[in-house]
């Protein structure tokens, strides 16, 4: 990776906490290890923190919060939080950075929620190159899964998002299928594209292993229990596996949890664990044999569930059930790291788990575990993502070395 650079990151989620660490936290740690200087502007509209420069103990890192410092518990409070974050980005963050020069700026989707500030800094010369890490196609995905219902505003939302993307020199997308969708969905955006799958630091932890002599197959799903995640398919598969030596663990929380637990009432072999601290989740994941990544059908946007990365980093084979437009499952299956099944198909999920139970007995599951970890090392680690983002963004830019603080 190119080290010794000055990098500015805009994000809506940045924990700096082992309990809640997120993709950007892992990316920042990799950038710092490579010898870069990193400034992070956090516009978090859901979790309060003191506004302004945050106390940081990591050498080479500064964090500025421009989001709300109050609890966001209602729709009016959420609107106020967005407005305050926008004002904070334009007033506090822009003034904080205007005397600086950064080799690279990174911002993450949803792009319009950065209120045009990354593009302004690119045009004013504060940021020499600008890259968008695009995980969410807004607003089409949110409309298709029912998270946004104001279809009358779709055109305006899409135009606003496209305007925020046009400022980027490079757009990093999760897979080749995402690149193709991006070109169709935003035909007027001419930024260069690069494939950077979701990443994690799970490979820094002790690697788990399949247990060929185990008397039961332990299966894990970890993620938010919200609309559009497809966890209902897992519950329905558990009902079909009542007589099989298979245990399913659901780690996570969210507004759909109560309904899912009601759906699972009376089914042995499935357990809801609630939200776990990251260290606790990974410790538990090291004891399981299979991870499950599911989405829902009826969507046109290709997804790449980040939980695939978390599983592979700990050497856990994956069952992938994603929409037909996604190529995430093909990556996993082609590398021998798991199985792909149709989305929204509980019988297919039950059959896949039975097949993996048979592999557990005959020893083949351990080979899948090794393949999962190799896929992580080759493609999915935070270090690999940081290298790809920096080198693809600055390649040929002729930038000088980093300036001192």
C-alpha positions in Angstrom: 0.0 0.0 0.0 1.1 3.6 -0.6 2.0 5.0 2.8 3.0 8.4 4.0 -0.1 10.1 2.5 -2.6 12.5 4.0 -6.2 11.1 3.8 -9.5 12.7 4.7 -12.5 10.5 5.2 -16.2 11.5 5.5 -18.5 8.9 7.1 -21.8 8.6 8.9 -20.6 5.7 11.2 -17.3 5.6 13.0 -17.2 3.9 16.4 -13.6 3.8 17.6 -14.9 1.2 20.0 -14.2 -2.5 19.9 -17.9 -3.1 20.7 -19.3 -1.3 17.7 -16.4 -1.1 15.2 -17.5 -0.8 11.6 -16.0 -1.1 8.1 -14.5 2.4 8.2 -12.9 1.7 11.6 -11.1 -1.3 10.1 -10.1 0.7 7.0 -8.7 3.5 9.1 -6.6 1.1 11.2 -5.1 -0.4 8.0 -4.3 3.1 6.6 -2.6 4.1 9.9 -0.6 0.9 10.0 0.7 1.7 6.5 2.1 5.0 7.8 -0.6 7.4 6.5 -2.0 10.4 8.4 -5.8 10.2 8.6 -8.5 12.8 9.4 -12.1 11.5 9.8 -15.2 13.7 9.7 -18.1 11.9 11.3 -21.7 13.0 10.5 -23.6 10.4 12.5 -27.3 11.3 12.6 -28.4 8.5 15.0 -25.9 8.2 17.8 -25.0 11.2 19.9 -21.4 12.3 20.7 -19.8 15.6 21.7 -19.4 17.9 18.7 -16.0 19.0 17.6 -12.6 17.5 17.7 -12.6 14.1 19.6 -10.0 12.9 22.0 -7.9 10.3 20.2 -5.1 8.1 21.3 -4.2 6.6 17.9 -1.0 8.2 16.4 -1.7 9.9 13.1 -5.5 10.1 13.5 -7.8 13.0 14.1 -11.6 12.7 14.4 -14.1 15.6 14.1 -17.7 15.0 14.9 -20.3 17.3 13.3 -23.4 15.2 14.1 -26.0 15.7 16.9 -25.1 15.5 20.5 -28.6 14.5 21.6 -30.6 11.2 21.4 -32.5 10.8 18.2 -35.8 9.2 19.1 -38.5 10.7 16.8 -39.0 11.7 13.1 -38.7 15.4 14.0 -35.5 14.8 15.9 -34.1 12.9 13.0 -34.8 15.7 10.6 -33.1 18.1 13.0 -30.1 15.7 13.2 -29.8 15.7 9.4 -30.0 19.5 9.2 -27.4 19.9 12.0 -25.1 17.5 10.3 -25.3 19.4 7.1 -24.6 22.7 8.8 -21.7 21.0 10.7 -20.2 19.7 7.4 -20.4 23.1 5.7 -19.5 25.3 8.7 -17.2 23.2 11.0 -15.7 20.6 8.7 -15.1 22.9 5.7 -13.4 25.5 8.0 -11.4 22.8 9.8 -9.9 21.5 6.5 -9.6 24.6 4.4 -5.9 25.3 5.3 -5.0 21.6 4.8 -4.0 19.7 1.7 -4.9 16.0 1.4 -3.6 13.5 -1.1 -6.9 11.6 -1.0 -10.5 12.1 0.1 -12.8 9.2 0.7 -16.5 9.4 1.3 -19.1 6.7 1.6 -22.6 6.2 0.3 -25.2 7.5 0.7 -23.3 10.2 -1.1 -25.8 13.0 -0.9 -25.7 12.9 2.9 -22.3 14.5 2.8 -24.1 17.6 1.5 -21.6 18.3 -1.3 -18.7 19.1 1.0 -16.3 16.4 -0.4 -16.9 17.7 -3.9 -16.4 21.3 -2.8 -13.0 20.4 -1.2 -12.0 18.6 -4.4 -12.8 21.6 -6.5 -11.1 24.0 -4.1 -7.8 22.0 -4.1 -8.0 20.9 -0.5 -8.4 17.3 -1.7 -6.3 16.3 -4.7 -8.1 13.1 -5.5 -11.6 12.0 -4.4 -13.0 8.5 -4.2 -16.6 7.4 -3.3 -17.0 4.0 -1.7 -20.4 3.0 -2.9 -22.3 0.4 -0.9 -25.8 1.6 -1.3 -27.6 2.5 -4.6 -29.8 5.3 -3.4 -32.8 5.5 -3.6 -33.6 2.4 -5.7 -32.6 -0.2 -3.1 -34.4 1.6 -0.2 -37.6 1.9 -2.4 -37.5 -1.8 -3.4 -37.2 -3.2 0.1 -39.8 -0.7 1.5 -37.5 1.4 3.6 -38.5 4.5 1.7 -42.2 4.8 0.6 -42.2 8.2 -1.0 -42.0 7.0 -4.6 -43.1 10.4 -5.8 -39.7 11.8 -4.7 -37.6 9.1 -6.3 -36.5 11.2 -9.3 -35.4 14.1 -7.1 -33.5 11.8 -4.7 -31.7 10.0 -7.6 -30.7 13.3 -9.2 -29.4 14.6 -5.8 -27.4 11.4 -5.3 -26.0 11.6 -8.9 -24.8 15.1 -8.3 -23.0 14.1 -5.2 -21.3 11.2 -7.0 -20.1 13.3 -10.0 -17.5 15.0 -7.9 -15.6 11.8 -7.4 -12.6 10.9 -9.5 -13.1 7.2 -8.7 -16.1 5.2 -7.5 -15.3 2.0 -5.6 -18.0 -0.7 -6.0 -18.4 -4.1 -4.4 -18.3 -6.4 -7.4 -18.3 -6.5 -11.2 -22.1 -6.8 -11.1 -22.3 -3.6 -9.0 -20.1 -1.8 -11.6 -22.5 -2.8 -14.4 -25.5 -1.7 -12.4 -23.8 1.6 -11.6 -23.3 2.4 -15.3 -26.9 1.7 -16.0 -28.4 3.5 -13.0 -26.2 6.6 -13.2 -25.5 6.9 -17.0 -24.4 10.5 -16.7 -21.6 9.8 -14.2 -18.3 9.3 -15.9 -16.0 8.6 -12.9 -13.5 5.7 -13.1 -14.6 2.6 -11.3 -12.7 0.0 -9.3 -13.9 -3.2 -7.6 -13.3 -3.2 -3.8 -15.4 -5.8 -2.0 -16.6 -5.2 1.6 -13.8 -5.9 4.0 -13.2 -6.6 7.7 -10.5 -7.2 10.3 -11.9 -10.6 11.3 -8.8 -12.2 9.9 -6.7 -10.6 12.7 -8.5 -12.9 15.2 -7.6 -16.5 15.8 -9.1 -18.5 13.0 -12.1 -20.8 13.7 -12.3 -24.3 12.3 -14.9 -26.8 11.3 -15.4 -29.6 13.7 -15.5 -32.8 11.8 -16.2 -34.9 14.9 -18.9 -32.6 16.2 -22.2 -34.3 16.9 -24.2 -31.2 15.6 -23.7 -28.6 13.0 -23.5 -25.1 14.5 -24.8 -22.4 12.1 -24.6 -18.6 12.6 -26.3 -15.6 11.2 -25.1 -12.2 12.4 -26.6 -8.9 11.3 -29.3 -6.3 11.9 -32.8 -7.7 12.2 -34.5 -5.1 9.9 -36.8 -5.1 6.9 -35.2 -6.5 3.8 -32.6 -8.8 5.3 -34.3 -12.2 4.6 -34.0 -13.6 8.1 -37.5 -15.1 7.8 -36.0 -17.6 5.4 -33.6 -18.8 8.1 -36.4 -19.2 10.6 -38.5 -21.2 8.1 -35.5 -23.4 7.3 -35.1 -24.1 11.0 -38.7 -25.4 11.1 -37.7 -27.9 8.4 -34.7 -29.0 10.3 -36.4 -30.0 13.5 -35.2 -33.6 13.3 -31.6 -32.8 12.1 -28.6 -32.4 14.3 -28.3 -28.7 13.3 -28.4 -25.6 15.6 -29.0 -22.1 14.3 -27.8 -19.0 16.2 -29.1 -15.6 15.3 -26.9 -12.7 16.6 -28.3 -9.2 16.2 -31.1 -6.9 17.0 -33.6 -4.6 15.4 -37.2 -3.7 14.9 -38.0 -7.1 13.2 -36.7 -9.2 16.1 -40.0 -9.5 18.0 -41.8 -10.7 14.9 -39.0 -13.2 14.0 -39.0 -14.6 17.5 -42.8 -15.0 17.3 -42.3 -16.8 13.9 -39.8 -19.1 15.6 -41.9 -20.0 18.6 -41.9 -23.7 19.3 -39.0 -24.5 16.9 -36.1 -26.3 18.6 -32.7 -25.7 17.3 -32.9 -21.9 16.8 -31.8 -19.3 19.3 -31.9 -15.5 19.2 -28.8 -14.0 21.0 -29.5 -10.3 20.7 -26.8 -7.8 19.9 -23.3 -8.9 20.8 -20.1 -6.8 21.3 -17.8 -7.4 18.4 -15.3 -9.3 20.4 -18.0 -11.5 21.8 -19.5 -12.1 18.4 -16.2 -13.1 16.9 -15.4 -15.4 19.8 -18.7 -17.1 19.3 -18.2 -17.2 15.5 -14.9 -19.1 16.0 -17.0 -22.0 17.5 -19.5 -22.4 14.7 -19.2 -24.5 11.5 -21.2 -22.5 8.9 -22.3 -18.9 8.4 -25.4 -17.8 6.5 -25.7 -14.7 4.4 -29.3 -14.0 3.1 -31.1 -11.2 1.4 -34.5 -10.9 -0.1 -35.8 -11.3 -3.7 -37.6 -8.7 -5.8 -34.8 -6.3 -5.9 -32.7 -5.2 -8.9 -29.6 -4.0 -7.0 -26.8 -6.6 -6.7 -25.9 -6.9 -3.0 -22.7 -8.2 -1.3 -23.5 -9.0 2.3 -20.6 -7.9 4.4 -21.2 -10.8 6.8 -19.6 -13.0 4.1 -16.3 -11.3 4.7 -16.6 -11.6 8.5 -17.3 -15.4 8.2 -14.4 -16.0 5.8 -11.9 -14.1 7.9 -12.5 -16.6 10.7 -12.4 -19.6 8.4 -16.2 -20.3 8.4 -17.7 -21.6 5.2 -20.8 -19.7 4.0 -24.2 -20.5 2.6 -25.1 -17.5 0.4 -28.7 -16.7 -0.6 -28.7 -13.5 -2.6 -30.8 -12.0 -5.4 -30.1 -13.3 -8.9 -28.5 -10.0 -9.9 -25.7 -10.5 -7.3 -22.4 -12.1 -8.0 -21.3 -12.4 -4.4 -22.4 -16.0 -4.2 -20.5 -16.9 -7.3 -17.3 -15.6 -5.8 -17.8 -17.7 -2.7 -18.8 -20.9 -4.6 -16.0 -20.6 -7.2 -13.4 -20.5 -4.5 -14.8 -23.6 -2.7 -15.7 -21.5 0.3 -19.4 -22.3 0.5 -22.7 -23.0 -1.3 -25.1 -20.8 -3.2 -28.9 -21.2 -3.1 -31.9 -19.3 -4.4 -33.1 -16.3 -2.4 -36.3 -16.7 -0.3 -36.1 -20.5 -0.5 -36.3 -22.1 2.9 -36.3 -25.7 1.6 -33.1 -24.9 -0.4 -31.4 -23.5 2.7 -32.4 -26.6 4.7 -31.0 -28.9 2.0 -27.8 -26.9 1.9 -27.3 -27.2 5.7 -28.0 -30.9 5.5 -25.4 -31.2 2.8 -22.8 -29.3 4.9 -23.7 -31.5 7.9 -22.7 -34.5 5.7 -19.5 -32.8 4.8 -18.8 -32.2 8.5 -19.1 -35.9 9.1 -16.8 -36.9 6.2 -14.2 -34.2 6.7 -14.9 -32.1 3.5 -16.2 -29.1 5.6 -12.7 -28.5 7.0 -11.4 -28.0 3.4 -14.2 -25.5 2.8 -13.0 -23.7 6.0 -9.5 -23.4 4.6 -10.8 -22.1 1.3 -12.9 -19.5 3.1 -9.9 -18.1 4.9 -7.8 -18.1 1.7 -10.6 -16.1 -0.1 -10.4 -13.6 2.8 -6.6 -13.3 2.6 -6.7 -12.8 -1.2 -9.6 -10.5 -1.6 -11.5 -9.5 1.6 -9.2 -8.2 4.3 -9.2 -4.5 5.4 -5.5 -4.3 4.4 -6.4 -5.5 0.8 -9.2 -2.9 0.6 -7.0 -0.1 1.9 -4.3 -1.0 -0.7 -6.8 -1.2 -3.5 -8.5 2.1 -2.6 -5.2 4.1 -2.2 -3.4 2.7 -5.2 -6.4 2.9 -7.6 -7.2 6.4 -6.5 -3.6 7.8 -6.7 -2.3 5.7 -9.5 -0.7 8.1 -12.1 -1.7 11.2 -10.1 1.9 12.2 -9.6 1.3 13.3 -6.0 4.1 14.4 -3.7 4.6 12.8 -0.3 2.5 13.6 2.7 2.9 17.0 4.3 3.6 17.2 8.1 0.8 18.0 10.5 
